[in-house]
């Protein structure tokens, strides 16, 4: 198995599960949101405030397109699915896993959309973002895992779905 990329809504647990999965598999871990921040020397909310959400999506596509790794779990930003070339690049690197959670769980975890740095129009609601992105997550994900539960359970289910026997303690 080569790289495993995690896609899904903001606050679904891509980074949390990604770190746990990388540890269980003995892989490296890469968070593309953090890579964007290091590359631009700005936070995601700063990029959105200064240049707009579409510029954040462009930067995200450039960053994902530049990722060259092996044996790595990649946590993507929630908007990675807007650029088919980004998803094609991740597919070349390995499998893509869609982490899914119900809107009420996401709302509880996200809190304020604006302070979270979500790459969406200013008038977007969580429900409208989910409705817009859901078909893309489902299309690009090789596997879909319910991430609306305890991270240890999500990890165990993910490892099972990947067909991996790993010590998760």
C-alpha positions, 0 to 999 in steps of 0.5 A: 500500500502506498499513500492514503489520502483522506477527504471529507468536510471540515471537522470530520477528523481528517487530521486526527484520524490521519495521525492515528492511521499513520502511527498504526501503519508506520507511515509519514503524515502530511496535512495539506492545510498546514502545508498551505500555511507554511508555504504562504506564511498565512493562516487559512482564515487570513488567506480567505479574508485577504484574497478570497476563498477561490484563491485559497482553493487555487493555492490548495490545488497547487500545494496538492499537485506538488505533493510527492511522497510514499508511505504517507497518510495525507489529510486534505482540506475539505475543498480539495475535491473541487479540483479534479486534477488534485484528486487525480494526483492523489489517486496516483499516490494511492487510495482515497478515503472519504470520511463522512459524518452527519451535519449535526456532528460537523456543526458541533465540531466546527462551531464558527465556519468563518473562524475555521477557514472554510473555503466557501462563499461568505453566505454559505451555510454548513448545509449548503456546503455539504450539499455541494460537496457530498457528490464529489466526496462520494465520487472521488472516495475509494472507501467511505468510513463513518467518522462520526464516532470515537476516533479509535473506532473510526481508526479500527473500521478504517484499518479493517476496510483497508484490509490492514492488521495493525496494532492500534495501541 
